[in-house]
């Protein structure tokens, strides 16, 4: 049982380049999330999705776009990378919005923008 | 003020010690709270949910104090393998979970 899988694990981009981070989950979860984690800032929500075909903005959405064309996949796009987007990105999913439904995280993508 | 605040630590304790972390929160509409554990350079993993009546899982005890708006995590008989960052998480009626910045625990041999 793979759970939540993120690709790639590491990436270095030059300023202005674009890339897409892929998140895949095999638990049939409705809700999926993209977070970034920076030192001293904790985990901050970028975008989230409550189901196939739906997306919504989180706390820090600027500079990112997302798509949820299939229930199992949630893509995070950077159209024009900036050094401020250097971070560790985590995808997460949960079964539903019931309060005690825990988040399951992928193992992260370390992105450096030079 | 942040919605969830934690002492970043580090908490340096010897093996076998008992250690406790607190986490304060604002916006008391939240109904659910969690503790996650994050090892260095790894993803967060659910440690335990926090229930109003308090709950225990082996050496770990979680408490919720709604009047004073804080939750706590108590670890008894600390092991070297308990060394990690402990994240306090507040849930609620929305889809969003709010994470604290974490408390670093280092258990010394």
Interface residues (C-beta under 8 A of the other chain):
Chain A: X31 X35 X40 X41 X42 X43 X44 X45 X48 X50 X56 X58 X59 X90 X97 X99 X100 X102 X103 X105 X106 X107 X108
Chain B: X4 X8 X31 X32 X34 X36 X41 X42 X43 X44 X45 X46 X49 X87 X91 X92 X94 X95 X96 X97 X99 X100 X101 X102
